[in-house]
């Protein structure tokens, strides 16, 4: 089972450069096996050109390395926080993709301006608050996860309806039912960020799309009454 998961997580990681979401080693994907409680994540700082499925690192949710030659991604504690809080999440991805990162650096949510956004994210993509100096200096990566969770809990956002977040002055995280879906959502998040930027340039006074558009497009793809595609 873990060997198959390592292959899946490797393929998901390799999708990041293919989709233009990363430069050099600026990203990581993980996927979890909920039966064992083990998850697989990209090793820290290993170039994608030499990465193999065997290089993937197996971890437990207490942060112990179970298997692997390399150290896990430095963002591993953030992934752990999300897996521990939300059992529905099966895969997590972090990138520094330029469009989404620009919104994170601006400290802004990405408003829902149209149907492309609404097909995947039910409402604005939130931008979490800045970490305090104490949070940065004590357990930076763990506290990044804590602040993401705080954002969703405080705002009452369903993380499976809005499978992505911006971390202020940092970049985006996204997730899904597995590693592949997490990357898919990260690709969409980047495209939505690009569209939102251009929308505001074309019309600086633009307003978010009406809730009826949001609801129609989200729920036709998600939920018990979904009818989009070959369902």
N, C-alpha and C positions, 0 to 999 in steps of 0.2 A: 504493500500500500504506500509506504513512504517513498519507495523508488519511483512509483508512478507520480506521486505528488511532486517529487523533485523535478521530474521531466515537465510537468505542467507549469510549475513555477519558473523553471528555466525558460520555457517558451514564452511565458507572459513577460518576463524580464526582457527577452530579446525583441519583443514587440515595441518596447519603448523607443529604441533608436530607429526602428523601421517606421514608426509613426511620427518621428520628429519631436518627441516629447522630452528628450534628454540631450545633453552635450557631455562628452566624456563619460564620467561615472556618476552624473548627478541624478540618480534615481534608484529606486528599489521596489521590488514587488515581493509579497509573501502570500502564502496560502496555508490554510490550516486543515488538519484532520481532526474533526471534533470528537471522534471516537477515542483516539489516543490522547488528545489534548496537545499533540505536537504540531508545530508549524515549521514551514520551510521558508527561508528567506535568502536573498542574495548576499554574498559576502561583501564586506566593506572594501571599497576602493579597487576592486578587481575589474580590469578593463573588459568591456563587452566583447572585444575581438578574440579574447582567449578564454572566455567563460564557457564552462561545460555543465551539464546536469549534475555531475559528480561534485562540482564546486559548491553547490547549494548547501546551506547550513541548516541542520535540524535543531530546533529549540523547543523547550517547554515553556509553559505560561508563567513559570517562576523566573524565567530568564537564564536557565541553565542550558548550556550547549550539550545536546545529546549526541550529535554526529557532525563531523565536518573537519576539514583541514584548516580552513580559514576562520577568522573572526567574523561574526555576523555583521550586517549593516549597523552603522552607528544609530540608525533610527529604530532599531529593534524595540526599545522600550515604548515608543509611540504605538507601534503595531500591537504590542502586548496589551496596552491599555484599551485599545479598541476591541480586541478579541475578548478580553475579560468582561467588558461592559455589555457588548452586543453579541449574543450568541448567534444571531442571524448572519453576521458577517463571516464570509468564508475566504475572503482575499482582500488585501490592502495594498495600495500603491502610493508612492510619494515621488513627485518629480519637481523639477524647477522649470517646467514648460513656460515659455516667455510671456504668453498672453495672460494666463491665469496668475503667474507670479507678479505681473505688473499690477493686477488688481489687488493682490495680497500686499504688495509694497505700498500701494495707495491706501491700504486699510479700509477697503470698501467691499460690501457685499456686491455680488453680480445680480442686478435686477432681472426679473423675468420679463423680457421684452417681446417674446414671440413663441411660436409653436415648437421650434427646434428645442429650445430650453425646456418647455413644458412637457415634451415627450419623455424626458429623463429626470427632471428635477422639479419637484412640486413646490415652487416658490423660489425666492432668491437663494443663491448659493452663499451661505453665510461666511463672513470673515471674522474669525475669532479675535479676541482682544490680544494686546501685547502681553507677553509674560513679564512679570515683575523682575527686578534684578535678583531678588532672592530665589525666585523660581528658575531663573536662568542659571544661577551659580550653584544651585543645590543638585537638581536632577533634571537637566534641561530637556532631554528627549522624553523622559517619563512625563514631565509637566506639560510638554506640548500635547501629549495625549489627554492629560487631565483637562486642559483648557479647551480642547476640541469637544470633549464630552460635556463640560460645563456649558459651552455655547449651545449645544443641542438640547440639553436638559432645561436650561434657563429660558430658551425661546420656544420650547415645546415642539421641536422639530423631530419628525420621525426619520431616523438615519437611513432607513431603507427606501424612503420616499425622496430623500435628498442625499444621495450617496456620494457627497463630496463636500469639502470645506477648504477655505483659504486660511492659512496661518499668517497673521500680520507680519510684515517685513521678512517673510520666509518663502512660502510657496504652497501649492495645493497638495492635499491628500484626497484620495478617492477609494471606494471599496465596492464590494459586490458579493454575490453568493459564492464566488470562487475567484481565483487569481485572474482568469481570463476576463470575467465580467468587470472586475475592478479596473483593469486596463482599458476596457471598452468605455467605461464611465469617465476615466481620466481623459481619453481622447475627446469625448463629447464635451467635457468641462472646458478643455482648451479651445475647442471650436466656438462654444457658447461665449467664452470670454472675449474671443476675437470679434464675434458679431456684436457683442454689447459695446465694445470700444468704438467700432465703426458706426453703430447706431447713434451713439452720443455725439460723435463728430459730425454726422449728417444733421442731426436734430438735437441740439443741446437741451431743449426743453421737453424731450420725449418723456412719456409716462409709461409705467409698466403696463403690460397687457391686461385686459379685464380678467377677473377671476373665472368667468364662464369659459373663456378660451383656455386658461390654465387647467381647469377641471376636465374639460372635454378631452384635451390632448393627453393629459396624464392618465386619466382613467380608461381611455380607450386602449392603452397599452399595458395597464397595470390593474390588478384587482380582479375580483370574481366576475365582473361584467366586461372584461376586456375583450375586444374583437379584432384588434389589429393583427395582421399576419395570419399564419395558418394555425390558428388556435382551435 
